[in-house]
């Protein structure tokens, strides 16, 4: 986007905010709704850089601050009511990923190829209350290739989810997850050795192998 376009957009939104101060409550709320809708649509159009066959649902919401943006790989699918926030860093998502309903993704984050997430997953950024180890300027959340994140899981900022890892439903991940591990609980812990037969491969417990 050119500097002229950015300046024009900035003047437009500042003007809308200035006018809204002098309006009664109902028109002011309507103007705010219009402003937010325009902002979400412009951010999605101008600052979500997509490769071919990417699908972002109509309920998708994306907010950012300059110079951050989102980069989405080929054939990635994001379901309804996703909220992506790039106010603190870029969001980079690989190819052939599936992002479930009502996911919250906050940058800076790097998600590898063929990652799947279930509904209501939250991947937090550095804007929440944080500890000293989260202060590094170059820190980011990393999700390895082929990882699966189950319903309701919360991924704290700055952790690394390994390749082929599985995060169980409702897990709260506060530290790194090894490759091929299965973690669950609050806080999440490695239960790979405790997992029943077939739970990591889709095979039913006790079912003989083919």
C-alpha positions as CSV (number, residue, x, y, z in Angstrom):
1,X,0.0,0.0,0.0
2,X,1.4,3.4,-1.0
3,X,2.2,6.2,1.5
4,X,-0.6,8.3,-0.1
5,X,-3.2,5.6,0.4
6,X,-2.1,5.1,4.0
7,X,-2.3,8.8,4.7
8,X,-5.8,9.0,3.1
9,X,-7.0,6.1,5.2
10,X,-5.6,7.6,8.4
11,X,-7.3,11.0,7.7
12,X,-10.6,9.3,7.0
13,X,-10.6,7.3,10.2
14,X,-9.5,10.3,12.3
15,X,-12.3,12.3,10.8
16,X,-14.8,9.7,11.6
17,X,-13.6,9.5,15.2
18,X,-13.7,13.3,15.5
19,X,-17.2,13.6,14.2
20,X,-18.5,10.8,16.4
21,X,-17.6,12.8,19.6
22,X,-20.4,15.3,18.8
23,X,-23.2,12.8,18.0
24,X,-25.9,11.3,20.2
25,X,-25.3,7.8,21.6
26,X,-27.2,5.8,19.0
27,X,-25.7,7.5,15.9
28,X,-22.2,7.4,17.5
29,X,-22.5,3.7,18.1
30,X,-23.6,3.1,14.5
31,X,-20.6,5.1,13.2
32,X,-18.2,3.1,15.4
33,X,-19.7,-0.1,14.0
34,X,-19.2,1.2,10.5
35,X,-15.7,2.3,11.3
36,X,-14.7,-1.1,12.8
37,X,-16.2,-2.9,9.8
38,X,-14.3,-0.8,7.3
39,X,-11.1,-1.3,9.3
40,X,-11.5,-5.1,9.5
41,X,-12.2,-5.3,5.7
42,X,-9.3,-3.1,4.7
43,X,-6.9,-5.0,6.9
44,X,-8.1,-8.3,5.4
45,X,-7.8,-6.9,1.9
46,X,-4.5,-5.1,2.1
47,X,-2.5,-6.8,4.9
48,X,-3.3,-10.5,4.7
49,X,-0.9,-11.8,2.0
50,X,-2.4,-15.0,0.6
51,X,-1.1,-17.6,-1.7
52,X,-3.5,-19.5,-4.0
53,X,-6.6,-21.4,-2.8
54,X,-6.6,-19.8,0.6
55,X,-10.1,-19.5,2.2
56,X,-10.8,-16.9,4.9
57,X,-14.4,-17.1,6.1
58,X,-16.7,-14.0,6.0
59,X,-16.6,-13.8,9.8
60,X,-12.8,-13.5,9.8
61,X,-11.4,-10.5,11.7
62,X,-7.8,-9.1,11.4
63,X,-6.3,-6.2,13.3
64,X,-2.7,-5.0,13.0
65,X,-0.3,-2.1,13.5
66,X,2.3,-1.0,11.0
67,X,4.5,-2.6,9.9
68,X,3.1,-6.0,10.8
69,X,1.0,-8.2,8.6
70,X,-0.3,-11.8,8.1
71,X,1.2,-14.3,5.6
72,X,-0.9,-17.4,4.7
73,X,0.4,-20.4,2.7
74,X,-1.3,-22.2,-0.2
75,X,-4.6,-24.0,0.4
76,X,-5.0,-23.0,4.0
77,X,-8.6,-22.8,5.3
78,X,-9.7,-20.6,8.2
79,X,-13.2,-21.2,9.6
80,X,-15.8,-18.7,10.8
81,X,-15.1,-16.1,13.6
82,X,-11.3,-16.3,13.6
83,X,-9.7,-13.3,15.3
84,X,-6.1,-12.6,14.3
85,X,-4.1,-9.9,16.0
86,X,-0.8,-8.7,14.5
87,X,-0.4,-5.6,16.7
88,X,2.9,-7.0,18.2
89,X,4.3,-9.0,15.3
90,X,3.7,-10.9,12.1
91,X,1.4,-13.9,11.8
92,X,2.9,-16.5,9.4
93,X,0.9,-19.6,8.6
94,X,2.1,-22.4,6.3
95,X,0.5,-24.3,3.5
96,X,-2.5,-26.7,3.8
97,X,-3.4,-25.7,7.3
98,X,-6.9,-25.9,8.8
99,X,-7.8,-23.3,11.4
100,X,-11.0,-24.1,13.3
101,X,-13.9,-22.1,14.5
102,X,-13.4,-19.2,16.9
103,X,-9.6,-19.4,17.0
104,X,-7.6,-16.5,18.4
105,X,-4.1,-16.1,16.9
106,X,-1.8,-13.3,18.1
107,X,1.6,-12.5,16.6
108,X,4.5,-12.8,16.5
109,X,3.8,-16.5,15.5
110,X,5.1,-19.0,13.0
111,X,2.8,-21.9,12.1
112,X,4.2,-24.7,9.9
113,X,2.7,-26.6,7.0
114,X,-0.4,-28.9,7.5
115,X,-1.2,-27.8,11.0
116,X,-4.7,-28.4,12.2
117,X,-6.6,-26.6,15.1
118,X,-10.0,-27.5,16.5
119,X,-12.5,-24.8,17.7
120,X,-11.8,-22.3,20.4
121,X,-8.0,-22.5,20.3
122,X,-6.1,-19.5,21.6
123,X,-2.5,-18.7,20.7
124,X,-1.6,-15.8,22.9
125,X,0.8,-13.0,22.0
126,X,3.0,-10.8,24.2
127,X,0.1,-8.4,25.1
128,X,-1.1,-10.5,28.0
129,X,0.4,-10.4,31.5
130,X,3.8,-12.1,31.2
131,X,6.9,-13.2,33.0
132,X,10.5,-12.1,32.6
133,X,11.3,-14.9,30.2
134,X,8.8,-13.5,27.7
135,X,10.5,-10.1,27.4
136,X,12.9,-11.0,24.6
137,X,12.3,-8.8,21.6
138,X,13.0,-11.6,19.1
139,X,10.8,-14.2,20.8
140,X,7.8,-15.7,19.0
141,X,5.5,-18.6,19.2
142,X,6.3,-21.5,16.9
143,X,4.0,-24.4,15.9
144,X,5.8,-27.2,14.0
145,X,4.6,-29.0,10.9
146,X,1.7,-31.5,11.2
147,X,0.9,-30.5,14.7
148,X,-2.7,-31.0,16.0
149,X,-4.2,-28.6,18.6
150,X,-7.4,-29.8,20.2
151,X,-10.5,-27.9,21.2
152,X,-10.1,-25.2,23.8
153,X,-6.3,-25.4,24.1
154,X,-4.4,-22.3,25.1
155,X,-0.9,-21.7,23.9
156,X,1.1,-19.2,25.8
157,X,3.4,-16.8,24.0
158,X,6.9,-17.8,23.2
159,X,6.5,-21.6,23.4
160,X,7.5,-24.0,20.7
161,X,5.1,-26.9,19.7
162,X,7.2,-29.6,18.0
163,X,6.6,-31.4,14.7
164,X,3.7,-34.0,14.8
165,X,2.8,-33.0,18.3
166,X,-0.7,-33.3,19.7
167,X,-2.1,-30.8,22.3
168,X,-5.1,-32.3,24.1
169,X,-8.5,-30.6,24.7
170,X,-8.4,-27.8,27.2
171,X,-4.6,-28.0,27.6
172,X,-2.7,-24.9,28.8
173,X,0.7,-25.0,27.2
174,X,3.3,-22.9,29.2
175,X,6.5,-24.6,28.0
176,X,8.0,-26.2,24.9
177,X,6.5,-29.4,23.5
178,X,8.8,-32.0,22.0
179,X,8.4,-33.4,18.5
180,X,5.9,-36.3,18.4
181,X,4.7,-35.6,21.9
182,X,1.2,-35.8,23.3
183,X,0.5,-33.2,26.0
184,X,-2.6,-32.5,28.0
185,X,-3.7,-30.9,31.3
186,X,-3.4,-27.5,33.0
187,X,-0.5,-26.9,32.9
188,X,0.1,-29.2,30.0
189,X,2.4,-32.2,30.6
190,X,3.7,-34.9,28.4
191,X,1.5,-38.0,28.6
192,X,2.8,-39.8,25.5
193,X,3.6,-42.9,27.5
194,X,0.3,-42.8,29.3
195,X,-1.8,-42.6,26.1
196,X,-3.9,-45.7,25.3
197,X,-3.2,-47.9,22.3
198,X,-4.2,-46.2,19.1
199,X,-4.9,-42.8,20.6
200,X,-2.2,-41.1,18.5
201,X,-2.9,-43.0,15.3
202,X,-6.7,-42.9,15.1
203,X,-6.9,-46.7,15.9
204,X,-9.5,-47.7,18.5
205,X,-8.2,-49.0,21.9
206,X,-7.8,-52.7,21.8
207,X,-8.4,-52.9,18.1
208,X,-5.8,-55.2,16.4
209,X,-3.4,-53.6,14.0
210,X,-3.8,-54.3,10.3
